[in-house]
């Protein structure tokens, strides 16, 4: 009897093995399967660049849209959703990256300036993903000084890193790192694909691929040397605003002349071409600087777009695209000559606006454009929501998953609070409020959290009517027409400041500056 049962079990096991073999064979032949079945939770590929501002993506209505070559960014937008009003709460690299990771404002995560570092013990969305069964990876720019935590694997640039033959540091080579041959965006993509190839297929993955480009000095691979070579780059309306009286502003920003002098002094650092401003008047020098600046920036951006395409192709080839959320964003915006400026930091639209596209075929309809006010505090809650991981109460942002599905909650924010902590005489520390129609900025001008050592500047206000002046060409703070609106916004700004927990009680000088505002 036992022998008979053994024979029957043996035959049944042969049948099961045969059936499994047949199923796998059909999968290979008909579906092109190359991997084990993927988990039900979505994979997440979070791609981020440095300073790659919305004006240079070719999809945000910029004067550069017809010039920019970015087919893969356009593809992501067409196949998913594009955020039209996504903003940084502190427009500078290190603090914005910390906010993205923690879902908290700078005063909560304690990363105020470029000099600060994130606490390795700090709760971040990668640590939560790792604790909830995801395989986590980080490759590329980190810029938060301490060893990355929350990642099963990391290989990151030291500090800013370098564009050519970059050094990357993983857990085994930290802190010296190891050099890899090639252009940084190509190398980071190579390692990202290699990690995806070697991952454990039974687990969903979270991969952060962070490019160095398009950070100054705007280098690019040799294959883009002639891109835009014979193109005259369109100029923004405010490029030749040389003096404060042109705009009603009360201070002079960091202007393109500074960048022009860098080009002139270090031609080998920025491109192979010699660059000279000798004999040019101020307007001619600004024009020449602008043309070189934008062309180099766009060439650096073209390398990002090309590598985004490589990552998208990989997902397609491996059958991963349907169940993978792909995001591409930048850590903040950047001035492309507007108001005669470059860099970021200031609470003007070009600086605080974060371009953001997201594709998730299972939920997001193609070619969707969302107009809601979204903040970088919201990125972490969104990703946790998609993964089915509870959102901690200490995260200050909100998931905008419903917004992307066309179901914006009735109580969604109608305004945002901004604070830039670093302080220089020509880029003073400030805070402000932005609604859908107006913007109020208070340049309080105090060096509270370090970063620079410039002394205090006289406090001053700026106010912009974004409905009638979307490019912020004229400060109308002193206009009688807007005094009621300004008074209302001052009160709302102070209420928001309190709501997000931004207290200045430890700074007596701020108490005197903020006293009676909003009353």
PyMOL commands that set and color helices and strands:
alter all, ss='L'
color gray80, all
select helices_A, chain A and resi 2-31+54-56+71-79+93-102+106-109+125-131+184-198+222-224+244-246+256-265+267-270+282-317+321-323+338-340+349-352+378-387+401-404+480-499+508-514
alter helices_A, ss='H'
color red, helices_A
select strands_A, chain A and resi 43-49+81-83+86-87+135-140+153-157+167-170+178-179+205-210+324-330+335-336+342-343+356-359+368-370+374-375+415-420+430-435+438-443+460-465
alter strands_A, ss='S'
color yellow, strands_A
deselect
rebuild
show_as cartoon
